[in-house]
Amino acid sequence: MKKTQCWPLILVIVLLVGVALAHPALAAEQSANYLNYKEPEPAGSSWLSTIAYLFTLLVTFIVVLALAYGTSRFLGKRMGSTTLGGDNKICVTISLGQNRAVHVVEVAGRFLVLGVTDHNINLLQEIVDLQQIEKLKVLQTVETAAPFEMVFQKHLTSLQHMSEKFPGVFGNYGRKDK
């Protein structure tokens, strides 16, 4: 080996020996101070820090509300509404699974049954029977004219029936009208 190639090897060996010899001295120095542990002092709180904390909490809450509002607006525009506008309406929707549905749609006075997936929209049938068309129109007016109170009462009644079917789940342990 050449002289210039040996210097890095000699330097590494000297450093390893130095670390090996210095290690016990460092350990002895550190071990003498481990019994002198002192509990840290709690940080004092002032009115200013409390107000700053409440202000950051309020700002965080407002940011979360703004993000929720923006997300609901974005999804509302993206998902669209149940009506297409004008005389064009979605009358009935039957979900058949994820991203698959059958829709009964009124377009230009014609009632069409459409099969909808991610990639296709297929015309399944056109409804020409006048009785079926009248049923769809009546169903459509009942659904659009349903006030909030009727919908709320319908869901409240279904929850009450569910609590009667599963009394242990909904906390009806002490009901006296059983």
C-alpha positions in Angstrom: 0.0 0.0 0.0 1.1 3.5 -0.6 1.7 6.0 2.2 -1.2 8.3 1.2 -3.7 5.4 1.2 -2.8 4.4 4.8 -3.6 7.7 6.5 -7.4 7.4 6.4 -7.2 3.9 7.8 -4.9 5.0 10.6 -7.1 8.0 11.3 -10.2 5.7 11.7 -8.4 3.3 14.0 -7.2 6.2 16.2 -10.7 7.6 16.4 -12.2 4.3 17.4 -9.5 3.8 20.1 -10.2 7.3 21.4 -13.9 6.8 21.6 -13.4 3.4 23.3 -11.2 4.9 25.9 -13.3 8.0 26.5 -16.6 6.1 26.8 -16.1 4.9 30.4 -15.1 8.4 31.6 -18.2 9.9 30.0 -20.4 7.2 31.6 -19.0 7.9 35.0 -19.5 11.6 34.6 -23.1 11.1 33.6 -23.9 8.6 36.3 -23.0 11.0 39.1 -25.7 13.4 38.1 -28.7 11.1 37.6 -29.8 11.3 41.2 -30.0 15.1 41.1 -33.3 15.1 39.1 -35.6 18.0 39.8 -39.2 18.2 38.7 -39.8 20.9 36.1 -41.7 23.9 37.3 -45.2 24.2 35.8 -45.5 27.1 33.4 -47.5 30.0 34.8 -50.6 31.1 32.9 -51.6 34.6 32.5 -54.8 36.3 31.3 -53.1 37.1 28.1 -52.2 33.5 27.3 -55.7 32.4 28.2 -57.2 35.0 25.9 -54.8 34.0 23.1 -55.7 30.3 23.6 -59.4 31.1 23.4 -58.8 33.2 20.3 -56.9 30.4 18.5 -59.7 28.0 19.5 -62.3 30.3 18.0 -60.3 30.8 14.8 -59.9 27.1 14.5 -63.6 26.5 14.9 -64.4 29.1 12.3 -62.0 27.5 9.8 -63.6 24.1 10.4 -67.0 25.6 9.8 -65.8 27.4 6.6 -64.3 24.2 5.3 -67.5 22.2 6.0 -69.6 24.9 4.3 -67.3 25.0 1.3 -67.3 21.2 1.0 -71.0 21.0 1.2 -71.4 23.7 -1.5 -68.9 21.9 -3.7 -70.5 18.5 -3.3 -74.0 20.1 -3.7 -73.0 21.6 -7.1 -71.2 18.4 -8.2 -74.0 16.0 -7.2 -76.7 18.2 -8.6 -80.3 18.4 -7.5 -83.1 15.9 -7.9 -84.7 17.9 -10.7 -83.1 18.8 -14.0 -85.0 22.0 -14.4 -88.1 23.1 -16.2 -90.4 20.2 -17.3 -87.5 17.8 -17.1 -87.6 15.9 -13.8 -86.2 12.8 -12.1 -89.4 11.1 -10.8 -88.2 7.9 -9.2 -84.7 6.6 -8.4 -83.9 3.0 -7.4 -80.4 2.4 -6.3 -79.1 -1.0 -7.3 -75.7 -0.8 -5.7 -72.7 1.4 -5.8 -72.8 3.6 -8.9 -75.7 1.7 -10.4 -79.3 2.9 -10.4 -82.6 2.9 -12.3 -84.2 6.3 -12.9 -87.7 7.2 -14.1 -87.2 10.5 -15.8 -89.7 12.9 -17.4 -88.1 14.6 -20.4 -90.2 16.7 -22.8 -93.4 15.1 -21.5 -92.2 11.6 -22.1 -91.5 9.2 -19.2 -88.3 7.1 -19.7 -86.9 4.3 -17.6 -83.1 4.7 -17.6 -80.4 2.3 -16.4 -77.4 4.4 -15.1 -73.9 3.2 -14.3 -70.5 4.9 -14.2 -69.9 4.4 -17.9 -73.3 4.0 -19.5 -76.9 5.3 -19.6 -79.2 2.9 -21.2 -82.9 3.4 -22.2 -84.7 0.5 -20.7 -88.3 1.4 -21.5 -90.6 4.3 -22.3 -93.7 4.4 -20.2 -96.7 5.0 -22.4 -99.5 3.6 -20.2 -101.6 6.6 -19.1 -102.5 5.0 -15.7 -98.8 4.6 -14.9 -98.0 8.1 -16.0 -100.8 9.5 -13.7 -99.4 7.5 -10.8 -96.0 8.9 -11.4 -97.3 12.5 -11.5 -99.3 12.0 -8.3 -96.2 10.5 -6.6 -94.1 13.4 -7.8 -96.5 16.0 -6.5 -96.8 14.3 -3.1 -93.0 14.1 -2.7 -92.4 17.7 -3.7 -95.3 19.0 -1.6 -94.3 17.2 1.6 -93.6 19.8 4.2 -90.7 19.4 6.7 -93.1 18.5 9.5 -94.5 15.5 7.7 -91.1 14.2 6.8 -89.9 14.7 10.4 -92.9 12.9 11.8 -92.4 10.0 9.4 -88.8 9.6 10.5 -89.7 10.1 14.2 -92.3 7.4 14.0 -89.9 5.0 12.3 -87.4 5.6 15.1 -90.1 4.9 17.7 -91.0 1.7 16.1 -87.3 0.7 16.0 -87.0 1.5 19.7 -89.9 -0.8 20.4 -88.3 -3.6 18.4 -84.9 -3.3 20.0 -85.6 -2.0 23.6 -82.1 -2.8 25.0 -80.3 -0.9 22.3 -82.3 2.3 22.7 -82.5 2.4 26.5 -86.1 1.5 27.1 -85.1 -0.5 30.2 -87.6 1.1 32.5 -90.6 1.7 30.3 -93.8 1.1 32.3 -96.2 0.8 29.3 -94.9 -2.7 28.3 
